[in-house]
């Protein structure tokens, strides 16, 4: 999906096993259903890129500006809306290594049961 969104600017919005197959000879994914597709302008693709960077850096203002660039309009007269949204986005965010370690610990714990 990163290729579709950031490079091609055109993506399938209905990804499920019935809409994707693997080519017999090419072994590459083949999209079958184009009923739910979207084309993205370069401005929107850049806003998505900025959104990812801002989220990774926990840059609240950058996230809010990027959301506006992808079409999510928050009420600027109600700053609490933005604060709640950011609290939700970053609710359980942890560094990647820590999240992976916790996932592996949970998996090991369930295998022992």
N, C-alpha and C positions, 0 to 999 in steps of 0.2 A: 504493500500500500504506500510505503514511502516513495517508491519509484513512480507510482501512479499520481500521487498528490504533488510531490515536490518537483518532479522532472517532467512528466507527461502533461500534468495539468488536467487530467481526465481520469475519473475513477469510478469503479462499480460500487454502488452503495448497498448492495444486497449480497454480501459474501456468505454463502453457505454451501455445503458439499454438493447440492444439486445444481449449482451454478458454476462450478469449477471442475475441470477434469484435467488429467495429465495426458499430454499428447503421446500416442503410442510410440512413435519413432523419435520425436524430439525430446521426450521426457520433460517438457516445459509445461507450465500451467496454461490452460486454455479457458478463457472466460466464455460462458455460454449464453448468459441472459443479460441484455443491455437495457432492460426495462427501467431500472433505477440507476441511472448514471448521472454524473455531474461534471461539467467542465469548469475549471477554476481559472480566473484571470491571474496574471503574474502578480498583481498587487495582493490578492488573497493568498496566493502561495507564499509570498514573502511574509505576510502576516502570520501564517501558520508556522513558518520557520522561526520568526521572532517569538511566537508564543512558546515554542519548545525551549528555546534558549532562556527566555525569561522564567519559565517554570523551573527549569533545571537550576537556575541561579536564585530561585525564590525571590524574584524581583516582582513584587506585587503590582507596582505601577506599570511595568513592562507587560505583565500578563493582561491587565485591564486594557491597555492601549491596543494590544494585539487582538484581544477579543473583539474590540470595536472594529478592527481591520478585517476580521472574518465575518462580520455582520451581526454579532451579538451586541445589542445596544442596551447598556445598563442606564438606569436613571441616575444622571449625575447630580440631581438635586437630592438624592437619597444616598449619601455615602455609605450608609449601613448596608445597602444591597451589595456593594462591592466588597465590603469587609466580610460579610457572610459567605459570599461566593469564594473568596480566597481561603477562608477558614475551611470550607468544604473541600476545595481542591487539594489543600495541603494537610488534610486531617490526619492521616497516618503515614505521611511521607517519611521515608527513612533512606539513608544512603544505600546505594545499590548493594554493596558488599554485606551490609547488615541484613537487608531484606532477603538476600540469597541464603545467608547463613540460617536465618529463622525458618525459611521455607524448607531447607534441608533437615533442620532439627525436627520440624513438624512431620515431615515424611518419615524420618527414622523412627520417631515416636509411634506413628501409626503402624509401621511395619512390625514393631515389637508387640503390638496388642494382639 
